[in-house]
Amino acid sequence: MNPNSGSLRRFLEESPFPDYLERCWNGRYYLNFPVESGKSTYDPGGVCAHVLYYLVYTGVLGISRVPRGRAAQLAEWLATQVREDGYCLTEDGFTDHPAYASTLGDALGAALFHAGKIGLVGEAKERVLAALTRLAERHPRIRFPEGAQGKTQQLRFELRIYYWMMLFSADPVWKERFELALERGIHRYTHPAAVDGPLLQPSLNPDWTWNYVCTGGLTDQHATNTHTPAYYCTEPNGFMFIYLHALKNKVFERRADLDWLCRNYIAGLLRNLGRVGNLASDLDGYGIHRAWFGPALVEGIPLESAALADELALPELAAYCRWYADRYMEFVKRRPTYAESGLPEAQPYGHKIGIEAQFSQLAGARFYGSIARALAEFGEVDSLAAAEPPAYGSYAWEAGWLRVSTPEYETSFAGHTCLRNIPVVPCYGDPNLGTLIGGAPLATLYSGKIPCIGDKQLSE
């Protein structure tokens, strides 16, 4: 008998998260903090969209502990956050960020696909579909052709919008657009390409480490080198989810090019997952902050990778990914905030530098949304056998990054980094880093289940 079988569902059923979530409901949408806190901030794309995943899929699973009809109610409100021009509203204005809009649109797509099961019907359903269509057709960074160029993270974000439109739109052009976006993404993630003139670096380095290419034009240096874990681990939320969903629902058949990408990508996950249940490391002038951002630490739970490895007849990799999934849940349950909220802290290790300070604890709802989606769409992942990966080492040549991982200890080192497109500099280039680790190149050190930084142990 597989001892971990059913652990994902048990986690959802036993977590105090639904009770905390209800405390954040203001009657129309979810605030970033419990209503009794007096804080009225909210985040449609960064929080409410992830909560919608959770509501839709726990509703499909029949384990929802929120009032009936809440998923449809939230979907209707989120639809109002898409402007006529496709931009998405925020608390203090609007944003053109494609990840923000794509997450919101993907959540609407999930609600539409399961509309009958969550009570989204009639005119309400039409309004949600109209909002998704506005976003897909008019958002300046998601619409065609901008969203189908195969640039970094478009296989994670924009591709999901194109996929839902292919399913819901009566216009056959969306099938053509989806196929083009997928083909370009597979090629341009692994090959340099000229896009609108400048040379665009591939998103994946030859050793299957992540190259966050926020712009093009660089030929002799890498835009961001050791930001690998956060983006590498979450990219499967897009193209691997779509592949699993399409195969299950007979949208399209197995593809040799996508099989190839997924096989190599899943094998590369080992260098990015920590044995204590979060990222291995996340080091560069931008990503160093996310190394301590709670939702980013846990959003990479490798459920799509586990399920797809099993589909691709890679039982060893499926078992490793499934083993890591349980470590992620253990990490969350060990957090001192779990008993009250079911969530990790917004900044589990206390640092509030730069990008981290803007996120609330409820942004960790993405962890629950990911688990609920996996169980509802490819529930067999919960019964996969698990196996701890053996000891291994990996070296990211382009970053001078060495990682050693064993069942007893785990390290991640970064020899140098860069700040986006600023040339690579030795020993980090961000003055804020001195407040974290004193400029030392040691990124993470895990001994057993207790993480350490340098010689200082962090209490759990």
C-alpha positions in Angstrom: 0.0 0.0 0.0 1.2 3.5 -0.9 1.5 5.3 2.5 1.2 8.8 1.0 -1.9 7.9 -1.1 -4.6 10.4 -0.4 -2.4 12.9 1.4 -3.3 15.8 -0.9 -7.0 15.4 -0.3 -6.5 14.9 3.4 -4.5 18.1 3.5 -7.4 20.1 1.9 -10.0 18.5 4.1 -8.1 19.0 7.4 -6.6 22.5 6.9 -8.0 25.5 8.8 -7.6 27.5 5.7 -11.3 27.7 4.8 -12.2 29.2 8.2 -9.5 31.9 7.8 -10.6 32.5 4.2 -14.2 33.1 5.4 -12.9 35.8 7.8 -11.5 37.7 4.7 -14.9 37.8 2.9 -16.5 41.2 2.8 -19.7 40.2 1.0 -18.4 40.8 -2.6 -14.8 39.6 -2.7 -11.9 38.6 -0.5 -9.8 41.2 1.3 -6.1 40.6 1.8 -6.6 40.4 5.6 -9.5 39.3 7.9 -12.3 41.8 7.9 -11.9 42.3 11.7 -8.4 43.6 11.1 -9.8 46.8 9.8 -7.6 46.6 6.7 -9.5 47.0 3.5 -6.8 46.2 0.9 -7.6 43.7 -1.8 -5.9 42.2 -4.9 -8.1 40.9 -7.7 -5.3 39.1 -9.7 -2.8 38.2 -6.9 -5.2 37.0 -4.3 -8.9 36.7 -5.4 -8.0 34.9 -8.7 -6.1 32.2 -6.7 -9.0 31.9 -4.3 -11.3 31.4 -7.2 -9.2 28.4 -8.3 -9.6 27.0 -4.8 -13.4 27.6 -4.7 -14.0 26.2 -8.1 -12.0 23.0 -7.7 -13.0 22.2 -4.1 -16.6 22.6 -5.4 -15.9 20.1 -8.1 -14.3 17.7 -5.6 -17.2 18.0 -3.2 -15.1 19.1 -0.3 -15.8 22.8 -0.2 -16.3 24.3 3.2 -17.5 27.7 2.0 -21.1 28.8 1.4 -22.7 27.3 -1.7 -22.5 29.6 -4.7 -19.5 31.5 -3.5 -17.3 30.4 -6.5 -19.9 31.8 -9.0 -20.3 35.0 -6.9 -16.5 35.6 -6.9 -16.3 34.8 -10.6 -18.9 37.4 -11.4 -17.1 40.0 -9.4 -13.7 39.2 -11.0 -15.3 39.6 -14.4 -16.1 43.3 -13.5 -12.3 43.8 -12.9 -11.6 43.4 -16.6 -12.0 46.8 -18.3 -13.4 47.3 -21.8 -9.9 47.7 -23.2 -8.7 44.4 -21.6 -6.7 46.0 -18.8 -7.3 44.6 -15.3 -8.3 46.8 -12.4 -6.3 46.9 -9.2 -7.1 48.5 -5.8 -5.4 51.7 -6.8 -5.9 51.8 -10.6 -5.1 49.3 -13.3 -2.2 47.2 -14.6 -1.0 45.9 -17.9 1.0 43.1 -16.3 0.4 40.0 -18.4 0.9 37.6 -15.5 -1.7 39.4 -13.4 -4.2 39.4 -16.2 -3.5 35.9 -17.3 -4.0 34.5 -13.8 -7.3 36.4 -13.5 -8.4 35.2 -17.0 -7.3 31.6 -16.2 -9.4 31.6 -13.1 -12.4 32.8 -15.1 -11.7 30.0 -17.6 -11.7 27.4 -14.9 -15.0 28.8 -13.6 -16.5 28.6 -17.1 -15.3 25.1 -17.7 -17.0 23.9 -14.5 -19.8 26.4 -14.6 -22.5 23.8 -14.2 -20.9 22.4 -11.1 -20.5 25.7 -9.3 -23.8 27.2 -10.3 -22.5 29.7 -12.8 -25.4 29.9 -15.2 -27.4 32.2 -17.5 -26.5 35.9 -17.8 -23.9 35.6 -15.1 -22.0 33.0 -17.1 -22.3 35.1 -20.2 -20.7 38.1 -18.3 -17.8 36.0 -17.2 -17.2 34.7 -20.7 -17.4 38.3 -22.1 -14.8 39.4 -19.6 -12.4 36.5 -20.6 -13.0 37.4 -24.2 -12.2 41.1 -23.7 -9.0 40.2 -21.9 -8.0 37.8 -24.6 -8.8 40.0 -27.6 -7.8 43.5 -26.2 -5.2 43.3 -23.5 -2.1 44.8 -25.3 0.3 42.1 -24.0 -2.0 39.1 -24.2 -3.9 39.6 -27.5 -2.6 38.1 -30.7 0.1 38.4 -31.9 1.8 39.9 -28.8 0.8 37.0 -26.5 1.9 34.3 -29.0 5.5 35.2 -29.5 7.0 32.5 -27.4 8.7 34.8 -25.0 9.6 34.0 -21.4 6.7 32.8 -19.3 4.2 32.9 -22.2 3.9 29.1 -21.9 2.9 29.6 -18.3 0.5 32.6 -18.6 -0.7 33.7 -22.0 -1.0 30.1 -23.3 -3.7 29.3 -20.8 -5.8 32.2 -22.0 -5.4 31.0 -25.6 -6.4 27.5 -24.5 -9.6 28.5 -22.8 -10.5 30.7 -25.8 -9.9 27.7 -28.1 -12.5 25.8 -26.0 -15.1 28.5 -25.5 -15.0 30.7 -28.6 -17.0 29.9 -31.6 -14.3 31.5 -33.7 -11.9 28.9 -35.1 -9.1 31.4 -35.2 -8.4 30.7 -31.5 -7.4 27.2 -32.3 -4.9 28.5 -34.8 -3.6 31.0 -32.4 -3.2 28.5 -29.6 -1.3 26.1 -31.8 1.0 28.9 -33.0 1.6 30.1 -29.4 2.4 26.5 -28.4 4.7 25.8 -31.3 6.6 29.1 -30.9 6.9 28.6 -27.2 8.4 25.2 -27.5 10.9 26.4 -30.1 11.8 29.8 -28.5 12.1 28.4 -25.0 14.9 26.3 -26.3 16.4 28.2 -29.3 17.4 31.8 -29.8 15.1 33.7 -32.1 14.7 37.2 -33.5 11.4 38.7 -32.3 10.5 42.1 -33.5 14.1 42.7 -34.5 16.3 42.0 -31.4 17.7 38.6 -30.7 15.7 36.9 -27.9 17.6 34.5 -25.7 15.9 31.1 -25.1 14.1 30.9 -21.7 15.9 27.6 -21.0 19.7 27.3 -21.0 21.3 24.2 -22.6 21.5 22.5 -19.2 17.8 23.1 -18.5 18.3 25.9 -16.0 16.0 28.9 -16.3 17.0 32.1 -18.1 14.5 34.8 -17.2 14.6 36.8 -20.5 12.6 40.0 -19.7 13.9 41.7 -22.8 15.9 40.8 -25.9 19.0 42.0 -27.5 21.7 40.4 -25.3 24.1 38.0 -27.0 27.1 37.7 -24.5 25.5 37.8 -21.1 22.4 36.4 -19.4 19.5 38.6 -18.3 19.0 36.9 -15.0 21.0 33.8 -14.0 20.0 32.2 -10.7 16.3 33.1 -10.6 15.8 29.6 -11.8 13.7 28.0 -9.0 10.7 30.4 -8.7 10.0 30.5 -12.4 11.1 27.0 -13.4 8.9 25.4 -10.7 5.8 27.4 -11.6 6.1 27.3 -15.4 4.3 23.8 -15.4 1.2 25.6 -14.1 0.8 26.6 -17.7 1.9 24.2 -20.5 1.9 21.0 -18.4 -1.6 21.7 -17.0 -2.8 22.4 -20.5 -1.3 19.2 -21.8 -2.8 17.1 -19.0 -6.2 18.8 -19.4 -6.2 18.4 -23.1 -5.4 14.7 -23.0 -8.0 14.0 -20.4 -10.7 15.9 -22.3 -9.6 14.8 -25.7 -8.9 18.3 -26.9 -5.8 17.1 -28.8 -3.6 14.0 -28.8 0.0 13.4 -27.6 2.6 15.6 -29.4 6.2 14.5 -29.9 7.5 18.1 -29.5 5.6 18.7 -26.2 6.6 15.2 -24.9 10.2 16.2 -25.5 9.9 19.5 -23.8 8.1 18.0 -20.8 10.5 15.1 -20.3 13.5 17.3 -20.2 11.8 20.0 -18.1 10.6 17.5 -15.4 14.1 16.1 -15.2 15.4 19.6 -14.6 13.1 20.1 -11.6 15.5 18.3 -9.2 17.9 21.2 -9.2 15.1 23.6 -8.1 13.2 21.8 -5.3 14.4 21.8 -1.7 14.1 18.7 0.4 12.5 20.7 3.2 9.5 21.7 1.0 10.2 24.9 -0.9 12.6 26.3 -3.4 16.2 25.2 -3.6 17.5 28.8 -3.9 16.5 32.0 -5.6 19.3 34.4 -6.1 19.7 37.5 -8.2 19.1 41.2 -7.8 15.4 40.7 -8.3 14.8 37.2 -7.2 16.7 37.3 -3.9 13.7 39.0 -2.4 11.4 36.2 -3.6 13.6 33.7 -1.8 11.9 34.9 1.3 8.4 35.6 0.0 6.1 32.9 1.5 3.7 32.4 -1.5 6.6 32.0 -3.9 8.3 29.5 -1.6 5.3 27.1 -1.9 3.7 27.9 -5.3 6.0 25.5 -7.1 4.6 22.3 -5.7 5.3 19.9 -8.5 1.9 18.3 -9.1 1.6 18.8 -12.8 5.1 17.5 -13.2 4.3 14.4 -11.1 1.1 13.6 -13.1 2.7 14.3 -16.5 5.8 12.2 -15.7 3.4 9.3 -14.9 1.6 10.0 -18.2 4.9 10.0 -20.1 5.9 6.7 -18.5 8.7 8.2 -16.3 7.8 6.5 -13.0 11.1 7.5 -11.3 10.6 11.2 -12.0 6.9 10.9 -11.1 7.8 9.4 -7.7 10.4 12.1 -7.0 7.9 14.9 -7.8 5.2 13.2 -5.7 7.7 12.9 -2.8 8.4 16.6 -3.0 4.7 17.4 -3.0 4.4 15.9 0.5 7.4 17.9 1.6 5.7 21.1 0.5 2.7 20.2 2.6 4.8 19.4 5.6 6.6 22.7 5.3 3.3 24.6 5.4 2.0 22.6 8.3 5.2 23.4 10.3 4.8 27.1 10.0 3.7 28.8 13.3 0.8 30.5 11.5 -0.7 27.2 10.2 -3.0 26.5 13.1 -4.8 29.9 12.7 -4.8 30.3 8.9 -3.5 27.2 7.2 -1.0 29.4 5.4 2.7 30.2 5.7 3.7 33.7 6.8 3.9 36.3 4.0 7.6 36.5 4.9 8.4 33.2 6.7 11.9 34.3 7.6 11.1 37.9 8.6 12.7 39.8 5.8 10.6 42.5 4.2 12.7 43.9 1.4 11.5 45.4 -1.8 8.9 43.3 -3.6 8.1 41.1 -0.5 6.5 43.9 1.6 3.5 44.3 -0.8 2.2 40.8 -0.4 -0.2 39.6 2.3 -0.4 36.2 3.9 -3.5 35.4 1.9 -1.4 35.4 -1.3 -0.5 31.9 -0.2 -4.0 30.8 -1.3 -2.3 29.9 -4.6 -0.9 26.8 -2.8 -4.4 25.6 -2.0 -5.7 26.5 -5.5 -2.9 24.4 -7.1 -3.6 21.3 -5.0 -7.4 21.6 -5.5 -6.9 22.0 -9.3 -4.6 19.0 -9.5 -7.0 16.8 -7.6 -10.0 17.9 -9.6 -8.3 17.7 -13.1 -5.8 14.8 -12.6 -6.7 13.3 -9.3 -4.6 10.2 -9.9 -1.6 12.2 -8.8 -2.7 11.7 -5.2 -2.2 7.9 -5.5 1.2 8.0 -7.2 4.1 6.2 -5.4 6.6 8.5 -3.8 10.4 8.1 -3.6 13.0 10.4 -2.2 15.6 11.4 -4.8 19.1 10.1 -4.3 22.0 12.4 -3.6 23.0 14.4 -6.6 24.9 17.5 -7.6 24.3 20.1 -10.4 26.2 23.0 -11.8 24.7 25.9 -13.7 27.5 26.8 -16.0 26.1 30.2 -17.0 25.7 31.4 -13.4 28.6 29.7 -11.6 25.9 28.1 -9.4 26.7 24.8 -7.7 24.1 22.8 -5.9 24.5 19.6 -3.9 21.5 17.8 -2.5 21.5 14.6 -0.3 19.0 13.1 2.1 21.1 14.5 4.9 22.0 18.0 3.8 21.4 20.4 0.9 23.2 23.5 -0.3 22.8 26.1 -3.0 25.7 28.4 -3.9 25.8 31.3 -6.2 29.1 32.7 -7.3 27.8 35.8 -8.9 24.6 37.4 -10.2 23.3 40.3 -12.1 20.5 42.8 -11.9 18.2 42.1 -14.9 20.1 43.4 -17.9 22.9 45.1 -15.9 26.1 43.3 -16.6 27.0 40.4 -14.3 29.0 41.5 -11.2 30.8 39.4 -8.6 29.3 38.6 -5.2 25.9 40.1 -5.9 25.0 43.6 -7.1 22.1 44.5 -4.8 23.0 46.6 -1.7 20.0 45.1 0.1 21.6 41.7 0.1 23.9 42.8 2.9 20.9 42.9 5.2 20.2 39.3 4.5 23.4 37.4 4.3 26.2 39.9 4.5 27.2 39.5 0.9 28.3 35.9 1.4 27.8 33.6 -1.5 26.0 30.9 0.5 22.4 31.0 -0.4 20.8 28.1 1.5 21.9 25.3 3.6 19.5 22.6 4.8 20.4 20.1 7.5 17.7 17.6 8.0 14.5 19.5 8.2 15.9 22.7 9.7 17.0 25.4 7.3 20.2 27.3 8.0 21.7 30.4 6.5 25.5 30.5 6.8 26.1 29.4 10.4 22.9 30.7 11.8 20.1 28.3 12.2 16.6 29.5 11.6 14.0 28.2 14.1 11.0 26.5 12.7 
